[in-house]
């Protein structure tokens, strides 16, 4: 082994490349090199083997003794550059050479060969494609859920919380306290004489108003505090927080100290929030069918990470790679920060930027559980799906023909001659993992690649025929149906985000990311709420829609566990209208949420006309006593104390 330390790398690889004869036979290359042990050893060298090889007559292996004898007789001294070739012959074991000739055609070897014999490398992993004319249906992989997923899918009843309980599973009290601390710190760094003095309760009220603005929209945020716009039905925003206070909290909202070491992180201002939510989303139970796609955070301001995606509804903004299930529940996400580095983990290959992002998100998926992962043609490649199949993660996705080396598919023009709905199927051979490619002609050709699905069984799809001017049915391969059914998870999440997106404008880029994360968290909470209520078979009319879920969440964040005093002063200007006022119909009162009704903070009675029905269940009396926090009428007299019973 001491002789190996003096080998020159350039000499070694030069001689390996030049000796084609050795590569064609066995991949064995004898290398001679000056070890640099002493000047005497260099002077004693008589020559080099050159390109000659000496084989044993019985086994075909290299005979080192014969090689040394012949070299001393005939071979002159060889030089490459300034390197002298010594008489020390070193035979190395080379494991990374590609064997061109079939190993089965080589002569048999013996175990009693003199010296150390070099071994040929394994054949290169090349895909050989075979066309499938008549195949059989491929069974769906059997899902192996984790313990948490088993308990989530069991028939046992689970705790059914209110909307704020689901929201605080992600926005935990510890996380809210960190935002309060960083916001107060940022305000003191700007001006030590103007502290913010923000508390967790006030931050929750600020968030509640932010969610309230997604339901009642105005051209400007300040109009929520305007009495002229709403008239008698004035928005109750001013009763919770003044306009100047809300804007002060918004301008000082901070997630991370600016003096921290950012390590060239372009999203360092929101990095703690991103890491916290990713950690919480990864804890959610995962279904079998999941997908990866891109998501946009709308933003048209100035920032180096702003992207343009012409196929998205919101074309300008920050790009996020999202892992979600077919129901829109997000399990992981990675914001795009300008470059996609390979995963620094043993056994994970570097497959290029588009495939590396899939490998990053696939770390959330448990191996060997038969999860099925779907993605589009920007991510799909043959090496990626084969690597994931080795980990027990099966894939299906559209693929670009240029990423299928060695496979020539039929052109769209040739397939149109056979009619709309025709398809062709190819399978790879020569590898332990079978890969299936199906090209289907719809309006135009679409190519899909999978490690578990094929074209059988065939289904039908309805399409409009312009020539016949009617809807017709065309054949549709099974792989296309599976892809269309399970690929839309991220698009569904985008749809839910667009329904009630926070409309507050800001020039600070990280405000847009913070607002997007809040909207994403609310949707996550609602999807978990709906999944639990469906599991417990709660009737649909007793569940919250996304709109009512946001309304309830906003009210709970503003009022639950907090004392909300009346703000403002009554108007002293007399009424100038001499016409008698028409008696207007009294609006119906709504029972508050249980977390607001039972928090035992700020519930005080007041006399308010007219007399309305008591809101305690079972009581049919009329009263003019109203709770100033719950805004409902409750009996409070010597016979009935509904006020106490309602709040306990």
VOGU-3710 file (C-alpha; in Angstrom, 3 decimals, decimal comma):
1> xxxxxxxxxx> 0,000/0,000/0,000  2,930/2,351/0,493  3,557/2,308/-3,273  0,047/3,658/-3,991  0,756/6,972/-2,321  3,094/8,187/-5,047  0,755/7,764/-8,049  0,235/10,836/-10,217  -3,515/11,232/-10,963  -3,104/12,793/-14,401
11> xxxxxxxxxx> -0,774/9,985/-15,505  -3,160/7,343/-14,227  -6,250/8,643/-15,988  -4,310/9,410/-19,201  -3,137/5,833/-19,497  -6,600/4,512/-18,615  -8,174/6,480/-21,437  -5,546/5,508/-23,968  -5,594/1,759/-23,387  -8,670/0,810/-25,398
21> xxxxxxxxxx> -7,579/-2,756/-25,739  -7,723/-3,345/-21,992  -11,161/-1,746/-21,717  -12,557/-3,904/-24,473  -11,422/-7,075/-22,742  -11,432/-6,822/-18,978  -11,001/-3,210/-17,885  -7,602/-4,169/-16,361  -4,967/-1,495/-16,659  -1,441/-1,991/-15,284
31> xxxxxxxxxx> -0,044/1,387/-14,307  3,607/2,198/-13,886  4,511/5,351/-12,025  7,425/6,938/-10,269  6,654/6,527/-6,582  9,125/9,150/-5,558  10,558/6,844/-2,863  14,191/7,597/-3,694  16,409/8,714/-6,546  17,998/5,272/-6,616
41> xxxxxxxxxx> 14,774/3,494/-7,390  14,233/5,813/-10,336  17,672/5,110/-11,756  17,176/1,339/-11,500  14,150/1,368/-13,796  14,818/-0,300/-17,153  11,641/0,456/-19,030  7,903/0,357/-19,242  5,365/-2,182/-20,321  3,936/0,301/-22,791
51> xxxxxxxxxx> 0,658/-0,962/-24,169  1,625/-4,654/-24,042  -0,279/-7,105/-21,891  0,924/-10,474/-20,649  -1,632/-13,123/-19,954  -1,356/-16,525/-18,387  -1,869/-19,249/-21,014  -4,266/-21,100/-18,764  -6,455/-18,395/-17,296  -6,019/-15,340/-19,504
61> xxxxxxxxxx> -5,079/-13,224/-16,476  -2,092/-10,958/-16,305  1,122/-12,749/-15,390  3,112/-10,183/-13,450  6,296/-12,247/-13,384  6,313/-12,680/-17,146  5,500/-9,070/-17,636  8,468/-8,019/-15,543  10,862/-10,289/-17,427  9,845/-9,178/-20,874
71> xxxxxxxxxx> 9,935/-5,564/-19,839  13,566/-5,804/-18,708  14,572/-7,267/-22,067  12,883/-5,092/-24,660  10,979/-2,045/-23,454  12,731/1,334/-23,431  12,205/3,926/-20,759  8,904/5,734/-21,174  8,221/9,337/-20,225  5,023/11,401/-20,069
81> xxxxxxxxxx> 5,833/15,053/-19,553  8,583/15,224/-16,971  7,464/12,068/-15,121  9,851/9,168/-15,228  8,471/5,616/-15,392  10,067/3,289/-12,828  10,253/-0,454/-12,656  7,542/-0,607/-10,005  4,409/-2,115/-11,583  1,161/-1,391/-9,735
91> xxxxxxxxxx> -2,071/-3,124/-10,646  -5,132/-1,244/-9,349  -8,712/-2,368/-8,911  -10,815/-0,051/-11,070  -14,558/0,003/-10,275  -15,859/2,961/-12,289  -15,031/1,881/-15,853  -17,886/1,178/-18,254  -17,824/-2,319/-19,754  -18,650/-2,131/-23,448
101> xxxxxxxxxx> -18,323/-5,850/-24,175  -20,785/-8,309/-22,653  -19,079/-9,890/-19,593  -20,530/-13,288/-20,488  -18,289/-13,456/-23,557  -15,066/-13,060/-21,551  -12,903/-16,110/-20,742  -13,403/-17,675/-17,317  -11,097/-16,599/-14,532  -9,324/-18,612/-11,907
111> xxxxxxxxxx> -9,013/-17,977/-8,210  -5,266/-18,823/-8,098  -4,089/-15,856/-10,179  -0,819/-14,332/-9,058  -1,030/-10,775/-7,715  -4,039/-8,513/-7,310  -6,519/-8,797/-10,172  -8,536/-5,792/-11,277  -12,315/-6,308/-11,528  -14,557/-4,887/-14,248
121> xxxxxxxxxx> -17,225/-2,406/-13,285  -20,965/-3,035/-13,466  -22,662/-2,278/-16,785  -24,045/1,219/-17,112  -27,759/1,579/-16,276  -29,336/2,260/-19,644  -33,054/2,190/-20,419  -34,102/-0,064/-23,266  -37,662/0,584/-24,435  -40,100/-2,058/-25,623
131> xxxxxxxxxx> -43,462/-1,209/-27,139  -46,481/-2,750/-25,409  -49,270/-3,866/-27,718  -51,567/-5,638/-25,248  -50,914/-5,166/-21,539  -52,706/-5,990/-18,309  -53,931/-3,618/-15,572  -51,319/-2,603/-13,035  -52,506/-2,851/-9,406  -52,419/0,215/-7,194
141> xxxxxxxxxx> -49,708/0,021/-4,486  -51,090/-0,907/-1,077  -50,766/2,050/1,265  -48,965/1,432/4,573  -50,068/4,249/6,925  -48,159/5,379/9,984  -49,551/5,089/13,518  -50,750/8,714/13,428  -52,467/8,141/10,085  -54,103/4,952/11,378
151> xxxxxxxxxx> -55,501/6,758/14,416  -56,683/9,616/12,199  -58,577/7,221/9,914  -60,030/5,097/12,723  -63,722/5,218/13,660  -63,026/6,484/17,176  -64,320/9,975/17,925  -61,843/12,813/17,915  -61,971/16,126/19,689  -64,019/18,647/17,741
161> xxxxxxxxxx> -62,621/22,066/18,477  -63,849/25,484/17,478  -62,162/27,452/14,670  -59,739/29,318/16,923  -58,573/26,008/18,442  -57,569/24,698/15,002  -55,900/27,999/14,120  -53,789/27,997/17,292  -52,486/24,533/16,491  -50,315/26,341/13,932
171> xxxxxxxxxx> -50,044/29,850/15,421  -49,071/28,613/18,860  -48,839/30,964/21,881  -45,050/30,600/21,854  -44,887/31,684/18,223  -47,166/34,674/18,858  -44,972/35,671/21,819  -41,909/35,632/19,563  -43,664/37,985/17,112  -44,598/40,293/19,992
181> xxxxxxxxxx> -41,000/40,360/21,221  -39,490/41,028/17,779  -42,060/43,745/16,987  -41,372/45,564/20,270  -37,637/45,220/19,669  -37,915/46,631/16,153  -39,968/49,617/17,368  -37,387/50,424/20,057  -34,574/50,132/17,495  -36,304/52,690/15,288
191> xxxxxxxxxx> -37,054/55,139/18,101  -36,352/54,297/21,721  -38,647/57,126/22,825  -41,671/55,569/21,085  -42,053/51,995/22,354  -44,736/49,841/20,791  -45,803/48,027/24,003  -47,508/45,279/22,025  -49,055/42,338/23,916  -50,209/38,924/22,744
201> xxxxxxxxxx> -53,890/39,800/23,250  -53,500/42,956/21,197  -51,672/41,024/18,457  -54,548/38,526/18,343  -57,002/41,400/17,990  -54,885/42,830/15,193  -54,953/39,450/13,439  -58,710/39,227/14,000  -59,210/42,567/12,263  -56,919/41,431/9,450
211> xxxxxxxxxx> -59,154/38,388/8,891  -62,234/40,607/9,193  -60,951/42,702/6,293  -60,973/39,609/4,036  -64,750/39,317/4,502  -65,784/42,995/4,342  -63,670/44,588/1,626  -63,198/48,279/1,031  -61,144/50,191/-1,559  -58,876/51,408/1,239
221> xxxxxxxxxx> -58,156/49,883/4,615  -58,813/53,196/6,396  -62,454/53,167/5,276  -63,171/50,482/7,881  -62,950/53,263/10,469  -65,153/55,623/8,467  -68,728/56,210/9,674  -69,806/57,778/6,390  -69,346/54,599/4,363  -71,371/52,187/6,505
231> xxxxxxxxxx> -73,929/54,562/8,052  -76,211/52,799/10,526  -74,507/49,461/9,869  -71,107/50,857/10,689  -68,226/48,447/10,837  -67,323/47,547/14,413  -63,582/47,852/13,650  -63,337/51,169/15,502  -64,799/49,546/18,641  -61,860/47,135/18,789
241> xxxxxxxxxx> -58,822/49,249/17,918  -58,160/52,756/16,675  -56,989/53,276/13,134  -53,644/54,797/14,154  -52,924/51,963/16,567  -53,664/49,313/13,924  -51,383/51,004/11,404  -48,644/51,422/14,018  -48,688/47,685/14,727  -48,623/46,969/10,997
251> xxxxxxxxxx> -45,598/49,198/10,373  -43,662/47,627/13,276  -44,677/44,013/12,656  -41,467/41,983/12,645  -40,516/38,309/12,722  -36,725/38,462/13,117  -34,119/40,860/14,426  -32,381/42,743/11,627  -29,051/42,411/13,457  -29,035/38,613/13,251
261> xxxxxxxxxx> -26,548/36,791/11,040  -28,513/36,170/7,846  -26,001/33,908/6,009  -26,984/35,404/2,640  -30,602/34,365/3,197  -32,773/36,487/0,897  -35,882/35,750/2,994  -34,266/36,148/6,410  -36,973/38,564/7,606  -39,620/35,835/7,484
271> xxxxxxxxxx> -37,429/32,751/7,858  -38,543/31,942/11,466  -42,176/32,014/10,367  -41,504/29,811/7,336  -39,553/27,276/9,393  -42,196/27,192/12,147  -45,123/26,622/9,759  -43,186/24,015/7,747  -42,531/22,114/10,957  -46,209/22,240/11,927
281> xxxxxxxxxx> -47,450/21,264/8,465  -45,118/18,265/8,366  -46,842/16,866/11,468  -50,195/16,524/9,700  -51,295/12,976/8,765  -50,611/12,304/5,087  -52,833/10,492/2,623  -51,553/8,125/-0,047  -51,990/10,416/-3,056  -49,930/13,615/-2,921
291> xxxxxxxxxx> -48,644/16,063/-5,513  -45,991/18,746/-6,027  -46,585/21,980/-7,886  -45,748/25,682/-7,869  -47,638/28,399/-6,001  -47,444/32,173/-6,403  -47,501/34,858/-3,708  -48,865/37,932/-5,562  -46,374/40,787/-5,438  -45,532/43,471/-7,995
301> xxxxxxxxxx> -43,060/45,479/-5,948  -39,300/45,499/-6,295  -37,436/42,419/-5,158  -34,775/40,200/-6,668  -36,832/37,045/-6,055  -39,906/38,249/-7,938  -40,840/35,740/-10,636  -43,052/35,780/-13,714  -45,127/32,674/-14,465  -47,420/33,364/-17,436
311> xxxxxxxxxx> -49,565/30,248/-16,872  -50,594/31,244/-13,334  -53,635/33,439/-12,508  -51,324/35,699/-10,486  -48,368/35,984/-12,819  -46,023/38,185/-10,736  -44,779/37,378/-7,272  -42,754/35,008/-5,124  -42,655/31,354/-6,146  -43,217/28,571/-3,638
321> xxxxxxxxxx> -42,868/24,825/-4,290  -45,677/23,049/-2,437  -46,309/19,441/-1,419  -50,053/18,851/-0,879  -52,564/16,018/-0,956  -55,440/15,757/-3,418  -57,754/17,593/-0,983  -55,619/20,741/-0,852  -54,000/20,111/2,557  -50,387/21,303/2,466
331> xxxxxxxxxx> -47,714/19,118/4,068  -44,574/21,059/3,152  -43,408/24,015/1,088  -40,098/25,569/0,027  -39,859/29,185/-1,189  -37,697/29,734/-4,252  -34,624/31,792/-3,310  -32,726/31,970/-6,596  -30,992/28,588/-6,716  -31,911/24,984/-5,961
341> xxxxxxxxxx> -29,017/23,113/-4,382  -28,809/19,303/-4,232  -29,792/17,622/-1,020  -26,732/17,250/1,177  -27,504/13,736/2,335  -25,829/10,413/1,789  -27,424/8,339/-0,934  -29,347/11,241/-2,510  -28,111/12,000/-6,063  -27,838/15,374/-7,758
351> xxxxxxxxxx> -30,392/15,188/-10,587  -30,622/18,830/-11,573  -32,603/21,770/-10,233  -36,101/20,621/-11,202  -35,614/17,128/-9,751  -33,673/18,294/-6,694  -36,646/20,304/-5,426  -38,723/17,117/-5,544  -36,059/15,320/-3,513  -36,118/18,136/-0,941
361> xxxxxxxxxx> -39,901/17,920/-0,545  -39,824/14,107/-0,600  -37,922/14,168/2,695  -41,320/14,769/4,324  -42,655/11,512/2,831  -42,005/8,287/4,712  -40,059/5,714/2,715  -41,479/2,297/1,849  -45,067/3,345/2,658  -46,284/3,212/-0,963
371> xxxxxxxxxx> -47,140/6,876/-1,220  -48,020/7,956/-4,776  -46,481/11,248/-5,876  -47,730/13,285/-8,848  -45,979/16,198/-10,570  -45,920/17,937/-13,955  -43,369/17,881/-16,771  -41,119/20,550/-15,212  -40,158/18,095/-12,471  -40,418/14,677/-14,141
381> xxxxxxxxxx> -37,364/12,724/-15,286  -36,560/9,030/-15,567  -33,680/9,060/-13,002  -35,941/10,844/-10,493  -38,805/8,353/-10,623  -36,406/5,409/-10,468  -34,661/6,832/-7,408  -37,981/7,457/-5,641  -39,168/3,952/-6,550  -36,093/2,557/-4,797
391> xxxxxxxxxx> -37,338/4,392/-1,677  -40,851/2,986/-1,939  -42,378/6,201/-3,337  -44,264/5,646/-6,605  -44,558/8,434/-9,151  -46,695/9,555/-12,036  -46,388/12,715/-14,085  -46,335/14,314/-17,481  -42,902/14,267/-19,068  -41,094/16,075/-21,851
401> xxxxxxxxxx> -39,987/13,775/-24,702  -36,433/15,165/-24,508  -36,128/13,600/-21,042  -36,692/10,087/-22,391  -33,329/9,128/-23,933  -33,431/6,381/-26,498  -37,217/6,516/-26,960  -38,738/7,846/-30,176  -42,476/8,394/-29,812  -44,939/8,721/-32,655
411> xxxxxxxxxx> -45,602/12,251/-33,804  -48,939/13,968/-33,248  -49,557/13,994/-36,996  -49,213/10,197/-37,220  -51,486/9,668/-34,217  -54,160/12,000/-35,624  -54,494/9,657/-38,585  -55,625/6,939/-36,157  -58,183/9,201/-34,494  -58,589/11,185/-31,309
421> xxxxxxxxxx> -58,102/9,152/-28,133  -55,459/6,779/-29,496  -52,421/6,011/-27,391  -49,191/4,069/-27,408  -47,382/2,487/-24,473  -43,697/1,731/-23,888  -41,947/-0,064/-21,054  -38,303/-0,008/-20,091  -36,199/-3,128/-19,775  -32,696/-3,909/-18,649
431> xxxxxxxxxx> -33,208/-2,470/-15,184  -34,660/-3,626/-11,890  -37,243/-0,798/-11,893  -39,809/-0,869/-14,668  -40,846/2,507/-16,069  -43,929/2,948/-18,243  -44,414/5,726/-20,801  -47,826/6,393/-22,338  -48,541/8,953/-25,050  -52,219/9,842/-25,477
441> xxxxxxxxxx> -53,735/12,030/-28,180  -56,355/14,495/-26,950  -56,475/17,901/-28,625  -52,752/17,335/-28,886  -50,363/14,678/-27,664  -49,596/14,339/-23,960  -46,882/12,040/-22,611  -46,939/10,550/-19,118  -44,356/8,533/-17,207  -45,034/6,306/-14,213
451> xxxxxxxxxx> -43,493/3,583/-12,084  -46,812/1,994/-11,050  -49,557/2,797/-13,606  -50,118/1,986/-17,269  -52,847/2,457/-19,854  -55,068/-0,373/-18,621  -57,942/-0,517/-17,864  -59,149/1,944/-20,481  -61,798/4,547/-19,600  -63,803/7,069/-21,601
461> xxxxxxxxxx> -63,749/10,849/-21,555  -66,221/13,322/-22,995  -64,910/15,861/-25,486  -66,572/18,306/-27,859  -66,028/17,566/-31,528  -65,968/20,692/-33,698  -66,646/18,775/-36,904  -69,646/16,835/-35,614  -70,667/19,754/-33,351  -71,573/17,543/-30,435
471> xxxxxxxxxx> -70,041/15,915/-27,374  -68,439/12,557/-28,071  -66,721/9,917/-25,971  -63,098/9,019/-26,633  -60,872/6,351/-25,019  -58,776/7,504/-22,084  -55,900/5,460/-20,564  -56,004/4,706/-16,860  -52,760/6,625/-16,180  -54,375/9,814/-17,540
481> xxxxxxxxxx> -57,416/9,409/-15,307  -55,265/8,878/-12,204  -53,165/11,934/-13,014  -56,184/14,209/-13,569  -57,823/12,986/-10,361  -54,890/13,470/-7,998  -52,732/16,223/-9,487  -54,940/19,202/-8,547  -54,155/19,434/-4,829  -51,957/22,531/-5,049
491> xxxxxxxxxx> -54,378/24,164/-7,507  -57,204/23,570/-5,018  -55,132/25,222/-2,290  -54,591/28,196/-4,628  -58,335/28,384/-5,242  -59,103/28,515/-1,507  -56,471/31,212/-1,033  -57,975/33,361/-3,775  -61,469/33,358/-2,243  -60,646/35,457/0,842
501> xxxxxxxxxx> -57,133/36,791/0,364  -55,973/39,510/2,775  -56,423/42,775/0,807  -54,094/44,983/2,874  -51,507/46,691/0,682  -47,900/47,249/1,694  -44,594/48,248/0,114  -42,645/45,872/2,358  -42,119/42,575/0,599  -42,161/40,492/3,764
511> xxxxxxxxxx> -45,650/41,764/4,637  -46,962/39,993/1,537  -45,299/36,765/2,611  -46,619/37,109/6,169  -50,162/37,736/4,928  -49,891/34,777/2,541  -48,765/32,514/5,388  -51,724/33,672/7,517  -54,175/32,889/4,711  -52,510/29,526/4,143
521> xxxxxxxxxx> -52,745/28,692/7,857  -56,458/29,580/8,010  -57,158/27,280/5,077  -55,123/24,532/6,721  -57,133/24,950/9,929  -60,432/24,819/8,021  -59,422/21,667/6,103  -58,452/19,930/9,360  -61,724/21,127/10,930  -63,737/19,735/8,011
531> xxxxxxxxxx> -61,845/16,424/8,034  -62,546/15,896/11,744  -66,228/16,796/11,417  -66,654/14,477/8,433  -64,976/11,698/10,376  -67,465/12,155/13,228  -70,353/12,299/10,709  -71,534/15,741/11,752  -74,330/16,948/9,427  -73,278/19,372/6,742
541> xxxxxxxxxx> -75,612/22,112/7,954  -73,881/22,094/11,338  -70,400/22,608/9,899  -68,704/25,901/9,130  -68,125/26,878/5,554  -64,841/28,634/4,840  -66,613/32,006/5,088  -68,330/31,308/8,407  -65,113/29,699/9,672  -63,240/32,958/9,029
551> xxxxxxxxxx> -66,016/35,024/10,629  -66,001/32,876/13,747  -62,194/32,912/13,902  -62,096/36,682/13,577  -64,639/37,154/16,358  -62,840/34,738/18,676  -59,447/36,389/18,153  -60,942/39,821/18,827  -63,150/39,070/21,824  -62,422/35,656/23,374
561> xxxxxxxxxx> -60,531/36,065/26,644  -60,256/39,837/26,222  -62,008/42,887/27,587  -63,252/45,020/24,696  -64,427/48,432/26,022  -66,570/50,776/24,020  -64,588/53,303/22,077  -65,495/56,782/20,809  -67,949/59,352/22,132  -71,616/59,967/21,289
571> xxxxxxxxxx> -72,454/62,662/18,783  -73,638/65,969/20,308  -75,019/67,437/17,086  -78,880/67,662/17,031  -80,884/66,018/14,311  -81,882/68,528/11,647  -84,393/66,306/9,938  -87,920/67,238/11,147  -89,545/64,294/9,440  -90,580/61,488/11,747
581> xxxxxxxxxx> -88,180/58,579/11,662  -89,559/55,300/10,371  -89,449/52,411/12,770  -86,900/49,981/11,417  -86,993/46,257/11,830  -84,674/44,993/14,548  -81,872/42,784/13,298  -81,793/39,227/14,652  -79,159/38,440/17,255  -76,627/35,651/16,804
591> xxxxxxxxxx> -75,461/33,440/19,656  -71,705/33,871/20,216  -69,152/31,057/20,056  -68,623/29,000/23,189  -65,043/30,227/23,668  -66,371/33,793/23,682  -69,457/33,066/25,784  -67,606/31,197/28,543  -64,375/33,213/28,850  -65,743/35,151/31,906
601> xxxxxxxxxx> -64,074/38,389/30,880  -65,897/41,666/30,183  -69,496/40,357/30,285  -71,594/43,184/31,767  -75,352/43,866/31,482  -76,864/47,051/30,106  -80,392/48,263/29,507  -81,095/48,460/25,793  -84,483/48,968/24,150  -86,430/47,436/22,527
611> xxxxxxxxxx> -87,299/44,266/24,416  -86,179/41,162/22,568  -86,396/37,443/23,117  -83,887/35,952/25,548  -81,126/33,998/23,750  -80,680/31,339/26,429  -81,886/28,003/25,137  -85,223/27,066/26,677  -86,236/30,587/27,698  -89,038/32,346/25,761
621> xxxxxxxxxx> -89,178/35,554/27,744  -88,583/39,076/26,457  -86,094/41,406/28,100  -84,270/44,663/27,498  -81,129/43,531/29,371  -78,258/42,921/26,977  -74,670/41,664/27,422  -72,347/44,332/26,088  -69,753/41,778/24,914  -71,939/38,993/23,508
631> xxxxxxxxxx> -74,469/41,516/22,110  -77,482/39,324/22,967  -80,504/39,912/25,248  -80,722/37,827/28,421  -83,262/37,777/31,254  -82,063/39,267/34,523  -84,803/39,658/37,169  -86,014/38,192/40,415  -87,536/35,160/38,628  -84,994/34,292/35,940
641> xxxxxxxx> -81,222/34,825/35,912  -80,538/33,756/32,346  -77,588/36,143/32,253  -75,644/34,012/34,750  -76,693/30,666/33,281  -75,760/31,768/29,745  -72,170/32,616/30,758  -71,445/29,550/32,925
//
